[in-house]
């Protein structure tokens, strides 16, 4: 039921989409591809750019990705790789990034890591999809911002041509430059 290919396409289109790496990391964990999951979680954390969270509601995803959640899931991947000390250090780092009131979850996770028990990673809730607002989708139609072109200046008198093309041959005796123009 899980496939990382959809998330591969997503992060190819936007290589800075932290939530795309976050979800692909979750899928890799489910598929027991632990090194790939760890790499994706690291990418997600790096793309947070030292922000405590990114609110994706503006883009049409009703989800806020918190740095502590990414670190928690990173620790879950480290546990699967039997890297217990790294997982403990990552959870300690998550405590610094956590919003107020989330210490109980992280304290419990630290206890599980000390007892060498796996952590369950955090994921975007099931059923949440990117759904851009209707007014943003309506604006995807092409618009003519430049209007109709018109000749503003031409070296040919009474030039009525509008458009772009290679140089045109001149009609014989249509345009005779003056002696001043030749100098």
Secondary structure, DSSP 8 states (H G I E B T S, - for coil): ---HHHHHHHHHH-TT-HHHHHHHHHHHHHTT-HHHHHHHHHHHHHHTTT-SEEEGGGGT---EEEHHHHHHHHHHHHHHTT-HHHHHHHHHHHHHH--TT-HHHHHHHHHHHHTT---------TT------HHHHHTTS---SS-S------SSTT----S--S-----TTT----HHHH-
